[in-house]
Amino acid sequence: MFRRDAQRGVLPKKEVSDWNDMLLIERRPLRRTEITLFIAVMLVAAFLRMGNPGITEFEGYEATLSQLARDVATGEDFTLVGTQSSDGFPNSPVSVYLLTLPYALDNNPVLAHLFVGLMNLLALALIWKFARRYYGRVAAFVAGLAFAVSPWAVIYSRTVGAQNLLVPFVVATVFTGTLGFLEPQPKRPAQWLHIPLLALTVQVHLSAISLIPLSLLIVWLGRENINRAFWIGLALMVLLALPFAIGFIDSETSLSDVFDMEGDSEFSFEAAEMAWHTVVGTNIHSLAGLDANSQYRDSLPPFTYEEFIIWMIFAAGLVGWWIWRNRRERPFLIMILIAWALLPVLTFTLEWTEPEPHYFIPMMPAVYILIAAGITQFYRRPLIFRDVWQQFASYVILIFLFVAGAQAWSVWALYQFLDDHYAPRGFGTPLHYLLDVRDELDRAERVVVYVDGTIPASVVEQAVWSFLLDDVQVTDVSEFEPPAEVGTYALVTPSVATPPPDADMVIDLRPGEGSYHIWSIADD
């Protein structure tokens, strides 16, 4: 085996215990073909995530998170907690601090959305690096492209949200763990960074709590390599967690608000179902809402949707075969990857909190790396039927490329569809419509926004326009008055079913979604 590995340019781990797996490391330099493929995959990912950035949701949660980030960026406020979670307790402010970067440049949500896209491009680069280091160049291409075109990975890269910043931190946390604890020559900086990165990742979004047992497993497996850098990292972790700890205590939130302390948790397969949809890329038609999702699916070619399931079943078979074939060769790394993929599901199977689909973002890189490792086994030098195996591997790659193209097509087509079709209880008003309205109010010294306070949508509209407009008053439409002073504008939102007559300007949204009505007094 060592001779074969040397021919591949791969160095085995030092000969220690029999089961301490020889963590193979790719040593070959980058070739021009590999660089070209990496650039191509990055361009595909950038196009899907950052193309037409105005076609994205910007509703109450996005506006609230953006408001907190802008306040920090401009020095108006400094928060020690983030947005409120769906269960009512405060989140960490780490995601707020990250989003201060785009909002320090301009008060434009488009920049924030592009920043989220860039963070996920960084995640793609880390996935590529991880897969290449431990499974070679073909695995890097497969894992990278799988993440680049994964429909839900794209969807979670196109909206401002704490969970949408997770993936680069998740991959960096695991990668520093393998570099710092499991490699033949552990990297001291990686061991120093691992625990602090874990603290940051869990604070970016609580769904990353599943990484805590994974990190404990990594540290236990590499316990013989622990040095002083690890203990320095522990001290730094405490410092990183301190601001949120202070803010959490000041919020007077009890742990029972976070965890189910009354023993009412129930075992459910809902987490597994959500994880399946997240990884496979199915159920993206739900963004089109109940009324239009069938119309979206009918607009696609017949080969661009259901094949995702067939692909994942096939890929699962490859992974199972690969795990069995390598069960004695790399037990440590296989153990880490499987735990990485399964722990998010296990964490939320016992419903101590209501699971949401985005809770399973952290598992996506692990699944795609496992699939890539399974496919690349066919490119290794088999003892018999070498040509047959490698020919089969070529067919597998062709199938993978076909499905990757279908996924990219389906998710891009989804956004074009959502830009033109109203999706009640699905995708909200695309951001560029809201920015068109804001542009018409640029000359306003004061804006009064009128909503229908009797419907839930008015809460969302209040949060959105409180952020988008600098000097705004939001009130109920029952108190509507045309502007009486030059420079004052009245804006009636689509939540008002019957807006007052004689508006100076009407800005239509998607068919069936309604319109914004604007009243003003022109300057003399």
Beta strands, then each sheet from edge to edge (+ up, - down):
strand 1: 10-11
strand 2: 25-26
strand 3: 446-451
strand 4: 472-476
strand 5: 488-492
strand 6: 505-508
strand 7: 515-520
sheet 1: 1+ 2-
sheet 2: 4+ 3+ 5+ 7- 6+
end
